[in-house]
Amino acid sequence: MRPHSSFFLTSLCLPGALSNFLGPIYPAPRDLTSSDSLVAAGWKNLARKFETSLGSSSNSALSQLNDLTFSVGLFSTHDSSAERLQYHHTAPEIANSATGTRKVDGDSIYRIASVSKLFTVLAGLIELKGQDWERPLSELFPAFAQSLRERSGTVDPVYDTQWDAITPRALASQMGGIAQYGAPWNTDYLTLHALNTSDPLSDPATYALPPVNKSDPAIWPPCATLEGFLHGSCAPGDYTVGVSSNPPIFLPWASPAYSNNGLTILGLAISNLTGKSMEEVYQESIFDPLDMQSSYSNVPPDSELSRSVVAGVYDQGFALVNGISTPSGGLFSTLNDLAKFSTGVLNSTLLTPTETRRWMKPVTHMSDLHYSIGAPWEIYRYEHPDTGLVTDIYTKLGDSGNYGSMTLFLPDFDAGINVITASSKTTRSAQTLFLIQQVVDVILPALTNQAARELARNYAGTYVATANNLNSSMTFVAAQRGPPGLVISSWISNGTDLAPWLPYIINARSYGLRPTISPLGNEGQMVFRPATTPTEPVRPGNPSNLFTNFYQADQFAQLGQATYAGQYLSEFVFDVEADGSVSAVTPAAWRVRLEKRE
């Protein structure tokens, strides 16, 4: 890194040379639901568009959702009423169903497909010890150890999975490099043809595949049966034997590869290490603590059938038994329960705040600049059209059979969105993603604009010293140009006008003060630091200044350099009340509390 002193001296001649840091643009909004809230207004407009387009002869783009049953809702850790911002649409398939509910609402039970993976990883974080996440799978499963022993000294990285290098953490992060499915859920044409010899699409001869010795037991995984697929009856030991010989997709930790198989094995690992069934793990670690009384890791009992969303054939869809693959995609829940789960995650109800922040971070990138991968997060990097700033959306998508879902966390706003869908039509998957896009396109800008409004209302204003007869005051205004945030319009410190010295204190001429440390609850101290503008940002598709612009585009390398007696010159600490109002500010290095003048 460039030395502190030389950078500080030279940077004084380069105002505005720094970029923005990762994190919230504004303090998280407190009001999502009042008649004055821009979020509530955006939601109302979106609901009105749904009402106009669905169940009618409308030709709008939204009308394609008419055949999709769905439930959509918001959540916020600051405004509990946000959970009442819901919209439900019952497609004709469900409205006319002979089984289950005929009208969906917040208590309707859906399959949530691969959103189950989020529950599995969280349960593991709660139940397992830190060192358990780094244990090789060959230590946890005899079949994997046996596979390595059989290849002792001759492990081929092309054809042999290195089970001694894959850990539970690798599985949670989709970095194990293992096959997406294992028998009975994989697509093996030899097995499929044996189960249905009349289907030419599963006949190896159709594809001119060479003959194999069908009497060789090595090519028949123990769970490769239709019975296992329909009833989830594959035993854990048989399953691991079956997948132990699967060739790898990548080497461990080389590149992300989505693997339902990996989350199935992770569930088996959690069960082995805790001595509990996964049903017990979900119930004890998540469902009970969060009061999720309508969530299940098995097919809900008959008493819940009246509120179950049954798309297609009951026992081949909704009531399909997942067995050992439940950790990958077999949970059931409701929109109201998912709101409890989501706020529990953001509130760090089940983990410590530090553990939550560590969990909600990328593990690796994808090849597209807009997507990253976590454990098991799918992270969408939303670029705001008006500012170019980035909001990371931490999600988990569920997409299986007749059911789709996604939970979307917006940590910068302490809020998010849950979506659950159902349809037996082949268009369900595409329609689900289209629905999610429509909601995000409305709600994310509304959250941003509401947060900007609350910043101006709560933080902007004049703050004055009330002790020791100091002639000290500061006035903050909301930035009208340049980086968004707060701007200091005047600053008197004990009679000295500091306005001429602001470029040196802030280390830039164009800046916006943004939050970097937020209170753990609804009140406390909120720390703001300046985010500045790069003089020549790196543009997508143009890497010509990728390296030469490092110190301009990566403000993280320059934070917290200039101090006075150990306190940062450019740190401003606001006192925030429970209702979101601000009562005072302390410019840290000046060690004086300035109270807000009403």
Disulfide bonds with the S-S distance in Angstrom:
Cys223-Cys234 1.59
